[in-house]
Structure formats: structure tokens, C-alpha cells
Amino acid sequence: MSPTKVVVVGNGMVGSRFVEDLLDRTAGPRGAGVTVTVLGAEEHEPYNRVLLSDVVAGKVELASITLPAPRDDRLVVRRGVGAARIDRAARVVHAEDGSAHRYDALVLATGARARVPDLPGLAARRAHARDDALPAGVHALRTLDDAREIVAATLNARRAVVLGGGVLGLEAACGLARRGVEVTVVHGGPHLMERQLDGAAASAVGHGLDRLGIAHRVATFADDVLLDHDGRLAGLRVRPADGSRPDPADAVLLADLLVMTAGTVAETGLAAAAGLEVRRGVVVGEDLTTADPAVHAIGDCAEPPEGGTGLIAQGWDQARRLAVMLAARLRMPGAEGASAPAGSVAATVRAGADTAGTAPPTGGTDLVRVKAHGLDVVAMGVCGPDRTGGPADRGAVGRRALSLADPRTGRHVEVVVADGVVVGATCVGDPRTAADLTTAYTRRTPVPADPAHLLLSPVRGAAAPAAEPSPTLMPDRATVCRCNGVTKGDLVACWHDGARDVEEVARRTRATTGCGGCTDAVCGLVDWLARSTESDRPRETPAALPAGEPAGSPISA
Amino acid sequence: MTGTGTHCPYCALQCAMTLTPTAPGAPLPVAVAPREFPTNRGGLCQKGWTSAEVLRTPDRLTTPLVRGADGVLHPAGWDEALDLVAARLRAVQQEHGREAVAVFGGGGLTNEKAYALGKFARVVLRTPFIDYNGRFCMASAAAAANRAFGVDRGLPFPLADVGDAQAVLLLGSNLAETMPPSSQHLAAARAAGGVVVVDPRHSATAALADDGAGLHLQAVPGTDLAVLLALTHVVWAEGLVDTAYLAARTSGADEVRRSVAAWWPERAERVCGVPAEDLRRAAHLLAAAAPVHGGTGAYVLTGRGAEQSTQGTATVTAAINLALSLGLPGRVGSGYGAITGQGNGQGGREHGQKSDQLPGYRRLDDPAARAHVARVWGVDPDDLPGPGVPAVELLRRCGTPTGPRALLVHGCNLVVSAPDNQAVRERLAALDLLVVCDLVPSETTELADVVLPVTQWAEEEGTMTSLEGRVLRRRRATAAPTGVRSELEVLHDLAARLGVTRGFPTDPAAVFDELARASAGGVADYSGLSHARLDAAEAAGEGLFWPVPATPDGEPDHPGTPRLFADGFPTPDGRARMVPVEHRGPSDDLRPDAPVYLVTGRVLQHYQSGAQTRRVPALAAAQPEPFAEVHPLLADRLGVADGELLEVTSARGAAVAVAHVTTTARPDTVFMPFHWSGEGSANRLTTDATDPVSGMPEFKVCAVQVRAAPVVPDGPVRGRPVPVLPEEVTP
């Protein structure tokens, strides 16, 4: 039997993950049953696009974002070779270099490109659809080359405008500010991140930007880019989104760097030309398959029934699900959830769902998080405008939304609870609570009897012995020496039995004879007992401390 | 009056102690005093101080027991018992083949006993089926270290070296509770603010990072691997790796760099619940302490919390990758190490009680190794059986139609300590013959057909190899009670009854000499050691680290090897091997009907299944009963107050334990120590899913449902009797 030929168009984060996963799941003695050809338009090896804003921020090194390149003799990767067209009747992909690639299964993972706003000064770019057609100083932030160019531009740039106040825009703005560039975020929506946040949360985000020295103009449209005599960017003309007349003083933002982060457009041209249904993306069912059973689409180019989110978690989940499905179809060992140990209920359920091929998307992949130093924003599930019934709403009844507003510190926490689990949350300015809410949301752990407790990070690890402020304030039952289980009461009793120094107390109680970590505490107690005895016989409770005794002073000595 | 210098009977720290005979008529035969040694530095915990109590525990086994036709164990003479065991072993093997007999050893056995047991299985029984409870402790760390470094010595450096480090990353180790005196060695790192503890609980060890002494990363159970991938990501992404070291001393760094590119801290946060900035801070603390950045040294140390997992080998591999990225292993004052748990957890995995292994840490499938050991044993290499199966698989097969029909158990209380222990109980009950050697009655001896009473610790001579690979002398300080024999005698007598009259000496020094010869040229080479040389070394206050190869006559003795890897790694190319790994998560993850994690572990006062420590009054008083730690928020939701009974249910079974309400827990996680049997036994709940590489079971995490235990005064809890819980905790 000749091997099944899988052709993958796109060598980005999702395409490469799919390939890695498929090869992994079909490895083994009979692994020769599949061959994979990847056509990737970019010259680069696959890299972690999510980290491009960190590259801009100077937080990560460019070389460190390269993703795994599987070495497998079943795999051929053609870097720098895009796909030109698909002949579905013949099941052949024709590449730009003239080569032809027959397929049994075709996976489109062509991703998305940055949306370039409809501004007259950028018309050349739209006409040529080429990055290098942008005026000097104007950049998208979508590719490795974009990030590299922005980093180069920051060496000379003094003022930057970030066009688009979504997640990527805020990350880019923080990154540029970190490099010492003066930054203004221009956003057309009514408030920052309006897809995820409501006004109150967004104003907490604005507070965070203020603290980082980043200006922000919301409900503001870009009118045009202003270029200097050399065709270099000089500024951006803006106007109020409500159509009112702009204040002339505010109408032009001087800038020598413009970063466009105003969303993306799915790369669907290939699919559309091949007669596949395309809306915002290539339309696929829950099985990630188009109307043509041999053609699949995953990642940012795809439009699944639940809608594409543009989030990598969704793309990677799709990559995994499709790899499981195709591996199962190949009927190979390891296809049915190689990692699932027998006998585990959860594993069985997962494997069962996987092999069905129509596994629904994994829950918790719709979490949005701004990763920028000093700006902590996380939103997940039912949040922001959706929480009281939005388009994706299912059963707003029974939901309980609670929030904590702390405008002075830029903290805003909101949580939506239904059926005893967290179904959505927004958290601005409180990274620890954000991490807890993320876990509660993605794992559906039980919410507290009073869900208001979710709004704060729960008290943790209190009253560890090492953290006791003063043995003299301890209750008698408090353990002083963990290693030997000696309480304060034991030590006091030992004193009353005649032990008068640390050595004797240690000999009788064994306190201090383990790790020695309590030595200071025991010395302090013995000192306190000695001094107390001089004036008044100490009782065994702190309430009976001799008057005027400075609590804890022996310990700090 | 001089005492006997020896070491504590319990954990792998093997604290040095002196046992002094007491006056006639005293309740205990010896008095315990701590002794200065580089590991415990004169310290002892409560277990060590009270260890002599077990010598005179009232129910000490002093006569063999044989199960009669009435189903009850009756006292029997040694000859009667041994004749019976030999006859039944022979019968089982005649009827079902050699493989129908299996052996299960323990990490608490001396090197001499472990060696003799492995030899007995291979030479006398000639069965491939031998494994030991170290598979529950060290197998993942061993597999990962062997793959990366070409050798598995828990700490490839002296523990005291850690005392000079600027940063120490501890993953899944609660050493402040499990080996308390060892925490002295963290003083410098604490002073430098460099102690980083990864643990789902704010354990006693995590508390060592409080007040600016470091960081506690309170990760979601089962996600240590994600934490490590993120730390390694930060180290690479921020250019903090030791480039020259990686180029000169490792292979595979590029693959690891690429694999961690997908684990940026914000993604890891989603998996492990640790804020991304805390992950970055932890990575920065470690990196700053690395020699390449001018630090005074950094260590990455793993314990059972990270290893007892279906991805345990991968997790340890990730820890090693992090250490290698920072250029730590093989540099004085830095490194990676696994903190061995059981007393002889190190030596116990070197001398042949592992299913795939021969003495000297040799591989059973290596023809040269077989030839060497067969020559020492005086047998034909072709007569040595091949590799068997790891512990969990071995237990699963017991008493099944194609599995072992007879099992010999040494130094292990399986019915308490094995995962999914109710299933293990069923398997043991299905055997034709169960023979258990132990000092005291245990939950496992209760199931045995024959129980043989054996010597303990202060009653015997031998060697133990500690967590740092130092070979220590265990010395006799008092006579064993009448009727008790050493396991070396038991094996000698059984071998003779089964037709092997030579090769099973009963003198531990003689056994050690043979072990030394068998280990010669192996990874764990003891050939330059003898009891006499070790006594001299310990008298000098030190002890010797393996490998210690023999030297030709006339040449000075090999000084031992305190630090491995100074000149290279014992891999084929001399480089440490970096292997990319991926996080998959626990085998038994949360689901709607089991929405809370269970993690298991230990308390300071008890050791392993508690068979010894539960018999010490002071320890039993301090920790009298099974309990479950639960966060106040979860307790509130369940309507359970501190001290009330909590019912914990997993896909395997249910347990009832006293709720300890504490903020040291995560609100989504309950913790149970596993030292007890009966209704409160944590291992009723744990899964026997195992790591695909090491065979290590996933003790540390599973999904459970929790609720207040139904209150049925004087009656059964949900149809089951409640025999275990002490009366005073009845609600």
C-alpha cells in the first residue's frame, strides 16, 4: 500500500504543530504509511509569532523563538515556496516554483495577514500587496521580518503611534515604551480591547497605560498618514469616531514610527480560487474539514462553527484534533491517544472523543491575556459585553456576575459564575488573582460558597512556623521545633522543671537538635523566661506577659 | 564506655548517630545520640531520636508464622517454615514454570541484602520477575539521569556543596519535613533570597522561601513540567544560557531550545497556575546564581512530587535541561540532583533488585555485564534470566492465570504503599503463596501464608548508600531478640533447601566483598571498598563516594568520587544529552464528577507505610491518624470544619480522613499523607497509571470528589466498617 500523502500549506505555528503532532502519532514500525509535504511561503523556519511583541519589547532574543523542526524521513519541508493553486479534481497543489504535489489530504494552514487600514497614504501597499511597499516608518506586526524592522526603527524613532488598541496593540505599545520611545495608542473602538472588556475594565487598562507613560486615544479613527519629502512617515492625522469636528490641536499626531495592529485578515485566496466556501475564513465543520472531504483548514485561515478567535490556543487545539483524526484514519498504532494510560476514565473519554474525529474544541482555549511587563490584563469566557447576554450567549439565566473595582490602583476584577463553576472572568492589574481565575476557569474547579472570594487571591500559607513574629506571642500549642515536635508549652514546662539554659532545654526536649532552624526562637524564649522570672514568674499564656515587656524583643536581639 | 557509630534506620539522609548500651533493666537496649557528620551536621529529627523504640516494640515478630488450615497465622519453627516455603516454591515452579515465582524487594534493605536478593532470584529461583519498591520512588529520576548523564547517582556531589549555593530550585521535595536536618544546607541560599520551591502546598519546605528567602511557586498539581519548560524558556529567550558550556559539554541543545520556544511564561501560567512574572523571577534568580553570570552556584533538585507522575521521566529530563542550559552539572558548587527518599534508595537501585539490572548498576540485557556477573557467581551467563517487568506491572500480574503464583516480599509493606492498594490486596490474595520477611506485623504480613521475622538496623551489620552516593556502614549495637534471623541467613537457608549450597554467605562482610567484585567495572563500582575500609573512613568522619574502583596491589587506594562529571559525562560521546520533552498533564485529570485534585505525601513523624513509626508512641501521638488537608474555601463549600471527617473518592475507591483546614493548601487540591492503612489510606485513591519510560506510578496526583463524610453513629460509613479511625475523632 502506498503511503498516504498529506500536503500542508503553511509552515507557521499551527501548520508546524500539526505536522509534529501527526508524525508523532503515526510514528513506529508502520510509520511509513504517511508522507508529509509542507509548503511555507516564508523563508524562515517556523517561529513563535506570539513572542513577536516580546521581541519588539527587547524581552526575548530573536533566535529563541524558533519552533521545533521535526527530523523525519517522511517529511519534506519547502521553505520559501508558497502554494500557487489547488487542483481539487486532480488532488494536486501547484507551488509557486512550478512543482506539483499530489495529496490524499490537504491541510490549509495559511494563517492571516495584518489588516492594513484604508488610508490614502498606504494605498500603494494595497495595490501591490507587498510589505516593502509601505512608506518608511510604517510597519505591521505580524511576521518575524516586521518585528525585526520595528526593532531596527526604534533605534532612531522618538515618537511612535500604535494603531489599534487590542491585545497586540497594547503589547506593542508597552514594548516600544520599554525601549524609550514615546508612544500613543490610537483606537477606533469606544474603549480599549472592546472585544473583551467593558468600559470599567478598559478604564483600568487605561490607568495601567498611564502609569507606563503611554498615551491613548480611543474612539479615534486614523485619517491618513503624513509623509515627509523623502516619503518617510512624519505623523498620523486622526479624527473623532463620532464624526464630530476634530479639535485642530489634536488632529495630528507627530510620529516617526507607526505600528499597525488593527486586526488581521485570513489568507483565504488559495481556497477561494479553488472553489471552497470562504467567509471570514475558509469554512470548515466541527471536524475541521471543508465541503471537500480531502481538504482541511486549521488556524487563523479557518472559520470553524464556533468562529475563529485568532488565538494560538484555538489553533493548536485544532492542530491536535486534526492530527488525531487523520492518524486514526490511517489506523496506525498510537493513533488512539498515545498518551492515554489505560484504565483512566478521563483518558478514555478523551481518546474516545478524539478518535471520533469530530471532537469539539477543548474548553478554555478562549482566554485572552496581554503579556506586557506592568500591564496585566486577562479575559476569558463570558466576559465584558457578553456577560449579560451577547451573541455567543447560552443561558444568561442563572449567571452571577461579581466585580471588584479599585480605580485608584488600576485594579478591576470581574467573575461570572454559573452552575458552580467560573464561566468567565476579567482581571486587570492583579496578576495573582488572574492566574487563579485562569485555573478555575480552564479546569472548572469548584467555586467557593461565596464566589466573592474569587475576586481576591485566597490567603495562602499563613502561620508557617518560620514566619511567626515572636515566640513570646505564640500560643502554648504552637510548634517551635518542627523536627522534634516541641511546642512552646513544652519549652515553658521544661523551664519550670528546672532547665535554665538553651543547652539544657535542648537536651531535655530535643528542640534545636534537628535542622537547627529554631535555635534563635528557643534562645529568645529562654531569655524571655529568664528575664520574666527575675521580676515575675511567667505564666504560660501571652496574656500574662509582664507589663511593659516589649513583645518579641528577645528574638530580634 | 564507647558507643557504636551507625546511621539512622529511616530516610536516605542517613543521619549519623551513636548507639550506647543502656544499663540492664532499662526499657530500651540502646540510647540514641546524634553524631557529627557532613550531611546531618549533628542533627536528628524526632524519628531518629526515637528510633530505638522499634527495637522493643511489644508486637515485634520473633517467631515464624505459618497460615494454618483454619486460615489463621500460627507460630512455627524456623525449619518447619523454611521447609514449607521451599517445598511450595518448588511445587509452584514445577507446575507453572520458573517464572511463576516472583520477588519484591525494598529500598530500605542494606546493599548486602539487596545484592543477595537479586542473586537469589536469578541464580536460585532463576526467575526474571524481581523488582522493588524503589520503582515507586526513584525510577523516573534514575531513567532521566541515565539518559542524560550516563549514570544515576541521586546527588552527583556531596550534599554539603549545596550549602554554598546562591540559589536552589526544589521541585516536589518537602525535605524540611522528610529529612529535616538537610535543610541546614539551604542557609546560604535563603540568605541570598535564592530558595525557589515548586509545590502545590505551602509546605514546611516552601515556608523556607518566605520572608524574602526566595519564592514559592504554588503550581497546580501535575504541572511541574510546565513550570520547568517555562523557566527554561526564559533562560533561552533572555539569552541567559551558558553558551560555551552548551557547546563544549552537551548535545541536543538546539532541539531543547526549539521545544521550549512554545512555552512562554504566559502560556505556562495557564497550565500551571503560577503567575508569569513569578516564573520569570524564578528563572532570573537561578540564572543570576549560575557561574556563567558570576553567581556562587545554583542547584536544581527534584523529589517525589515531580517524579511520581506519568510524565516523571520527562519532568526530571526538563529539570536536567534547565540545569544544563545554565551550565550547572559538572561544576563544583552547582548541579542537578534527585533527592533520594528511602534509607538505601540509592544502593538499593544499584545491586540487582531492579527488574532490568545486575550488580554495579549493570544492565541485564548487556552480554558483557551478564558474562562478568555470571563469572563472579560461578554460573553460565546463558542461565541468567532476562529482564522482568517493573513493580506495578509485576503486581498487576500476581495471581493471574499467566502471572506469578508465588511472591517473596522483603522490606516492603505493599498493601499500604502501592498505588491503588485495594487492587494490590486482591492480587496478593489471589496468590498460591505469599512469603513476607519483616520485623513487625504489617498489613502485608496479615495476608501472608508464611511470615519470617528478621533483624533490623541496630541488630545487624551492613552498608547503606546515602542520597549523595556515599557508602555508609550500618553497625550492630545490640543483639536481636531470640528467634529472629537476618535475611542473609534466610536466603542462605532457602537456597540450600532449593539445592544451591554455595554462594549465599551469611556474613555481611563476606557478602559485601562479593558485591564489590560483582560491581567491579560497573557504573556503581564498589570494588575498592570493604567493611574494614569503610569503618576506617567513617572513623575519620567522612565515608567514601562511589565509584571506588579497586587498585592494583602496592598502589594507593582509590579515594572515591565525591563529585562526578568534572571531566566529562559517562555517555558514549562524553557529553550530557539534552532531550526535548513535552507536557501532557496527569493521567487522571479533573472532570465534572471529580473536580478536585488529590496530592499525596508524607509527614515528619512517619516513614513510608508507618509500620515502624506508627509503633513509636511519641510519633503516633504527634500524628495519630490519617488526615486530609483542605483549604478553608473548599472546606466552607463542603460544610466541613477542622477536625471533622472528610470523604475523598476517586475512580479507584474512597477514603475517610480527618479534615485539617489550612491555608497552606490550594483551594482546588486536597493533600493526604499515605502512612496509614484502612479507611484512611491515601493509596486507596491513587492511580496505578505509570510513566512509559520508568514504570513509576502516578502517586502524586489524581482527580477526586470530596464531601463531608456521612455521619452514621456506631455504624458503617456507606456500608463499610470504620475500624481505623480512633474513637476520639468520631464526630
Interface residues (C-beta under 8 A of the other chain):
Chain A: R17 Y47 N48 V50 L51 D54 K59 V60 E61 A63 S64 I65 T66 L67 P68 A69 A313 S339 A340 P341 A342 G343 S344 V345 A346 A347 V349 G364 L367 R369 K371 H373 P431 R432 A434 A435 D436 T438 T439 A440 T442 R443 R444 T445 P446 V447 P448 A449 D450 H453 P458 V459 R460 G461 A462 A463 A464 P465 A466 A467 R482 C483 N484 G485 R510 T513 G514 C515 G516 G517
Chain B: P34 R41 G42 G43 L44 C45 Q46 W49 A176 E177 P180 P181 S182 S183 Q184 H202 A204 A206 A207 L208 D210 D211 H216 Q218 V220 H233 W236 A237 E238 G239 E255 R257 R258 S259 A261 A262 W264 P265 E266 R267 E269 R270 G273 V274 P275 A276 E277 T310 P580 R584 S587 D588 D589 L590 R591 P592 P595 V596 L604 Q605 A618 A622 H631 P632 L633 L634 D636 R637 A651 T663 T664 P667 D668 T687 D688 A689 T690 A703
